[in-house]
Amino acid sequence: MTVKAVKMGCTAPNVYSKVPDGGWGWTVAFAFFFVEALTYGIIKSFGVFFNDLMESFDETNSRISWIISICVFVQAFTAPLSTVLSNRFGHRLVVMAGGVLISTGMVIASFARSVVDMYITIGIISGLGYCLSFLPTVTILSQYFDKRRSLVTALASTGECFAVFSFAPAITALKEQIGWRYSLLSVGVLQLNIVVCGSLLRPIIIKEQEEVKAQPPEEPTETKYMLENEQTRTSIESIDSGVEITTSPSNVPGKTKAEPKSEEPKEHIQILAENNSTPPEPKTKLLDFSVMRDYSFICYAFFGLFATLGFFAPSLYIIPLSLSLGIGKDHSAYILSAMAIAEVFGRISAGWVLNKKPIRKIYIELICVVLLSVALFAFPFASEFWGLMTCSIFFGFMLGTVAGTHIPLLAEDDVVGIKKMSSAAGVYVFIQSIAGLAGPPLAGVLVDTTHNYSSAFYSCAAGMVLGAVFLSLVRPCKVGLCHRPQRGAEESAARAAPDLPEDFIEMDIGRGENSGKDVPKPKKQALLQPSG
């Protein structure tokens, strides 16, 4: 089956007969690469401004760290709003508006006079823009791909890793030349390119092949069905009444009843033809909360909630942990860079493995989450540079396998499927916002209580283990706990329901039988007596 695309202008949606697995989707993947770099890449590279903000505002490290915590929380908390706006106004317009918000918040933050100003500008304004930019882009990218979805999404999501690897040294060098305020202003202007990326997100419409299939001439088809229907009806009436078989209307009992019946099949044919030519388009819900009744999605959402505890904290505490072990600042920076590079290979490898056809993707994700938990438990046992480097590379690789695939996996049938992916992604990221806000402060409280950075990694590992437990329940809930009772109810209802006719000819045959039965019995006996 070939994929047919109908293009109606540069701003019109792409219309395909099935998911293209390419086409304009490659342009969308290219846009997602830079959206990822200019959103999560900047968030993860924001640590280069920490010391400058502490000196300028005379604040503690914990108060400065709340800037990113608020930003990440707002980004995840407003995910349902992003879904509603995308379904109402389209992905392109929402992403472009998000790019404007991100740039505006970052530019205004360069003129901030207190850390509270940073909370509002970067935390709230830019945080809302991050949500409006990232989530619609990954959602529409999933709609353009089916068989290659995992691989393409993993490749495009490496923009975040390349941004962490390149932006941090570039911004550091820029600060030495023009200062942190103008450097932050330059970052805000650079993020305005998200608007350009958003303009490339052409919407996609999938029309089933049945609607494009065959459109035979209506008149010959109607004539053929009408003749067959008339002959069949007449023969049945004649046999039932005991008279000679004929197609003449004068010999058919119940002539007055036959005439309106002959018009009904025409109406059926016309209705069928109209339905085939212009099928009614289903109304898209702005936010479909029916996913919350799906046990498999609930388990997957709890997986995301607990797994998020282990996503951000290690990158924040790996350098303090290495410094506490007597490792120099330069070598500590190498450890963080190695983690970012390993994450690139992890994302690509996960996409390549999940692209294999016979593999059930939810189980591969479970294996990666278990190995990620092992990596987090390994950090406290490292006592020198090469031990931490090994743990960081292993953690970065496994983090890439999970971070680049956990949202696209919502489109798989084991979770919710592609049709509900947009609403499910909004609710899923909204639930993640709780862990995104509480994760880093929780790790910080444990560090302050125990005076040991290893406790932060233990808390992250515990959250990841709980996430693995809920992830292991997704598939059983989908095929066992939730659907078996429903299937049994459907089967019992199917047995109880009578078989309905599938064609209007059969319906008319039934009418013929009924009309034959309506013939008065005395007449029928009178006709039979001469033959006896």
N, C-alpha and C positions, 0 to 999 in steps of 0.2 A: 504494500500500500504506500503510495507516494504522498508526501506532505505537500499540500497546496496552500500557498500563502496569498492572500488578497490584500494588497496595499492600496490605501486610499488617501495618500498624502503623508507628509513628513510628521504631522502631529496626530494622525488617525491611528487607531489600534491596528496591530497585526492580527489578521484572521487566518487561522490554520485549521485544517481538517483533523489534525491530531497534534499532540505535543511535539514541537519540531526537533528538540534535542540539538539545537544549533541555531542557524539563521541569525536573526537579530539578537538572540540570546548571548552570543559572544560579545556583542557590544555592551549588553547589560552586565556581563561578567567583568568586562574591562572597567566599567563605571563602579561596580561594587569593590573592585580592588582598591581604587583610590578613595572611595567612601570609607572603607575599612581603615586605610592608612590615616585619613584625616580625622577620624573619630577616635577609635580605640588606640591607634598609634600615638596620637597626641596625649590622650589620657595617661597612657603608660609612660610617656616621656616627660610628663609634667614634673616629675621629681627633680629635674635639673633646676627648677626655680625655687625649691624648698628653702635652701639656705639664704637666698636673696630675700625671699619674703619674710623669713624669720628676722633678718637683720633690719629690713626696712620698717616692718610693723612692730618689732620688738615683741614677738609672740613665740609661744612654745611650739615644738614640733607637732604635738597632738592637735593643737588648734589649727595649725596650717593643714594638717592632713585631713581635717574635716571638709576642706574645699572639694577634694576629689570624692570623699565619701558622700557628700550631699549631691554632687554631680552624678555619680553612679546610681544613687537611690532615685533621683528624679528621672533619670534616663529609663530605669526599669519600671518605676511606679506609674509613669504615664504611657506605658506600652498599650493599654486598651484604648487610650485616646488616639494614639497613632493608628491603630486598626480602624477605629470609627472614621477618622478623617480620610484614611486611604480608601475605604469602601465608599465614602461619600463624594470625595473630590478627585480621587485617582492618586496613584503612587507618585507620579511625576511631580505634581504640584506640591504635595506634602513634603517630598524630599527637598525640593527647591526652597520651600519656606523654612525647613529645618536648617539648611545651609546658611540662610540669612540670619537666623537666630544664633547659631553657633558663632559666626563671625562677629555679630553685634556684641554678644556677651564677652568675647575675648578682647575685642578692641576697647570696650568700655572698662574692662578689668585693668587694662594697662594704665588707666588714669585713677585707679582706686587709691584711697587714702587710709583704709583700714581693712582688716581681714573680713569684717562683716560685709563690706562692699564686694569682696571676692566671693563670699557665700551667695550673694544675690546674682552677681553677673555670671561667674563661671558655674557656680553650683546650680542655680535655678534656670537662668536664661539659656546658657549653653547646654545645660543638662537636658532641657526640653528639646533643644535643637538636635542633640545627639540621638534622642529617641526617634524623632520625626525623620531623621536621615537614614539611620541604620536599618531599622526593622522593615520599613516598606521596601528597601532595596533587596534585602535577602529574601523577602517574600516573593517579589516579582521574578527574581532570578530562579527560584524553585519552580515557578510556573512555566518557564521556558525550557526546562530540562526534565527528563524522566530517567532514562537509563544512565545518563552521564551526570545526574544531579549531584551525587556525592563527590565525584572527582572534580567537577567544575567549581562547586562551592568551596571545596578545600583549597584549590589553587587560588581562587579569587580572595579567600580570606587571609592568604599569606601577606596581603598588603599591610596588615597590622604588624607582623613580625619585621618586615623590611623597614617599616617606619620607626619601630623601636631601635633597630640597629643603626639607622642613618640619622634620624632626627636628633637624638640625644647629643652626639658629638657636634652636629651642625649648629644646634641652638647654643651649646656651650661656647663654641668659637664665636658665634654672633654676639653673645653677651659680653665677651671681652672687648668687642669693638664698639658697640652702641649702647650697652647696658641692658638690664633685664626688662625695663618697661618697653623700650622700642623693639626688643626681641619678641615680647609678648604681642605687641601690636603687629609685627610682621607675621607671626603665627596666625593671628586672626584674619589678616588679609589673605594669607595662603588658604585658609579654610573656606574662603568664599568660593573656591573652585568646586565645592560640593554642589553649588547651584548648577554648574555646567554638567556635572555628572548626573544630576537629577533630570536635566533636560533630555538625556539619552534614554530614559526609562519609558519606552513606548509600551502602552498596555497591550495585552494579548487576549484574544478571544478564540476559544476552541469550539468549533462546530463539528458535530458528529458527522461521520461519512454518510450515514443514512440519509441525511438531509440533502446531500449533494448527489446521491446515487442516481436513480433512474427517475425520469419524469416522462412516462409514456403518454401518448396522446389520449386525452380524456374521452373523446367521443367514441372511438372504437372500443375502448374498455367498457364504457357504460353500456353500449349496445350489446356487447358480448354477454356481460353479466345479466342484463335485463332479459335477453332471449332465453338463456339457460334457466334463469329464475322463473320466468313465465311458464316454460315447458315443464319444469319440475313441479311447480305448484299445481298446474292444471292436471298433470298425470296423477298426482296423489289424490286430488279431489275426485277424479273420475273413477279410480280404482275403489276408493272408499264408498262411492255411491252406486257402484255396480253397472255403470253405463260404459259405452264405447269410448276409448281414448281418443281425444281430439283436441286441437288447439283453438277451435272456434269458440269465442266467448259465449255464443248463444247456447251451446250445449253444456256449459259449466254451471252447476248449481251455485247459488249465491253470487250471481253476477254483480249485483250492486255492491257486495262486500269486496269483490276482487279488485275493483278499479282503484280505490284509495290505497290498497296494499301495494299495487304496482308502482306507486309513486314513492313509497318509503325507501326502497333500495337506492333510488336516485339521490335522495337526501343523504343517505349513508355514504354514498360514493363521493358526493360533493364535500361532505364534512371531512372524510379521509383525505381528499385531495388538498383541502385547505390546510389541514393539520400538517401534511407533508411539506407544503410549500412555505408556510409561515408558522413555524412552531412557536408557541408562547414562551417568552424568555422568563425564567424564574427570577423573582425578586431577590436581590442580594441583601442579606441582613447586615446592618452596620456592625453589630457585634453579636456573634452567635454563642450564647452561654450554654447551649446544649452540650458542649464538650465537657462541662463540669459534671454531667451525668454519666460520662464514660469512665469506668473504673480504670481502664488502661491509661487514660490521660491523667487521671488524678495521681496514679502512682508515678507517672513520668514527671509530673509537676513537682512532687515531693523529691524525686531524684534531683531535679534542677535546683530546688531550694537548698538541700544539704550539700550538693556538690559545689555550689557557688562559694561556700565557705573556704574551699581549697583553691579557688581560682586566682584571687588577687593577693592574699596574704603572703605567699612565698616570695613573690617578686618584690614585695615591700620589705621583707625581713631577711632576705638572703645576704644583703650587704652588711647590716648590723650584726648578723650571726658570724659572718666571716671576720669582721673587725674584732668581735669579742674573742675570737680564736687566735688573734695576733697576726692575721693576714693583712697586708698593706692595702691601701685604697686602690692602687692601680690594678693589682691582682683581683681585688673584689669586683672591679668593673668588668674585668675579663670574664669572671664567672657569670655575671648578668648577661653579657653579650653572647656567651656560649649557650645560655638558656634560650635566648631569642632565636639563634640560628637553628638549634635543635628543634624548636617549635615549628619552624618552617618545614623541615623534613617530616615531622610528625603529621602535620596537616596534609601534606602531599601523599604520604604513605597511607593515611587513613582513607583519603579519597580514592586512591587506586585500589585498595583492598575492598572497600564498600561498593566499588563499581563492578565487582565480579558478580555475575548473574545468580549462581546457585546459593549465594551466601545470605543468610538471614541477618540483616544489619544490626538488629537490636542485640543479638548475642555478641557480635564483634564489639559493639559499644560497651557492653558489660565487661568483657575481658580487659578493654582499655582502662575502664574506671578502676577495676581491681588492681591493675598494675600501677596506676597513678597513686592509689592508696599506699602501695608498697614503697613507691618513691618518696612520699611524704614521711613515712615512718623511718626511712633511711637517713634523712638529714641529721637528726640528733646524734647519730652514731659516727658522723664524719668529724675528724679532729684536726685535719690539715688541708692544705690547698687542693691537692689532687683528689682527696676524698670528696670535698665539696664540689669540685669541678665535675666529677663523675656523677654525683647525685643530681646536679643541676642539668647536665646534659640528658640524663635519663628522665628527669621530671619534665624538662622542656619538650622532649619528644612525645611523652605520653600526654602532656597537657595539650599539645597540638592535635593529637588524635581525637580528644574529647571536645575541646573548645571549638574546633572547626566543623563539628558534625552534630552536636546535640540539638541545635535549633532546626537544621534541615531535616533531621530524622522525624520531626513532627509530621512531615508530608508522607511518611511511610504508612502503609495500611495497618501495621502493628500498633500504631499510636492513634492518629486521627484521620490520616489521609490527606490528599492534596486539596480536596474541596473545602475542608474546614481549617486548612493550614493557617490562613490569615488570622482568623479569630483565635485559634489555639495559640499562635505565637504571641499575640497580645496578652492573653491570660497567663501564659507560661512565664514570660519575662516579667509581668507584674508580680507574680509570686516570687520570682527570683530577687525582686527588689528588697525584700525583707533581709535576705542573707547578704545582699550587696551592701546594705547599710550597716548591719550588725557584725559582719565578718571581721573587718580590720579592727574596729574598737574592741571586740571580744578578744582577739588575739593580743591586743595591746594591754588589756586588763590582766590577762594571764601572765604576760611578760613582767608587768609592774609588780604583780603579786609574788611570782616565783623568782624574779631577777634572773631569769634564764630564757634566752630566745628560743630554746628548743621547745618550750611549752606551746609556742605559737604554731609550730609545725605539727605537734601532737593534736591540737584542736582542729587543724585543717584536715589531718588524716582521719580523725573520728567522724567529721562531717562527710568526708568522701566515702567512708565505709557505709554509713547510713544511706547515702545516695545509691550505692551499689545494691543494697538490700531492696530498696524500692524499685530500682531499675530491673532487678531480676523478677519482679512481680508483674511487669507490664505485659509480657506475652501471655502468661497464664490467665490474667484477667481478660485479655482480649478473646481468647479461644475457649476459656473454661468457665470462670466464675461469672462472667457477664452474659455471654451469648448462648450458652447451651439451653438455659430455661426459655429464652426467647425463641430459639429455633424449635424447641418442642412445642411451644404454644402455636407457632406458625404452622407446624405440620398438622397438629390436631385441628386447627381451623381450616386447613386445606382439605382434610378428610371430610369434615362436616359440611363444607360448602359444596353445592352442586356444581357440576361441570357446566360452565357457561359456553354458548356457541361463540366461535372465534370469527365466523364470517357471516355476513348478512344473508347469504343464500340459505345457510342452515337456519337462521332465524325465520326466514320466510317459509321454509319447509315446515317449521313448527306451526306457523300460521295456517298453512295449507291443511295440516292435520286437524287443527282446531276447527277450521271452516267446514271440513268434511264431517266432523262430528256434530256440527250444528245443523246438518241436513235432517229434516224430520224423518223418523224411522218408518212411518207408514208408507211414505213414498219409496223408500229404499226397498221395503218388502214387496211393494207392487211391481217394481222393476224386476225383481228377482223371480217372481212367480212364472212369467212366460217362459223363462229359460229353463225352469224345472220341468 
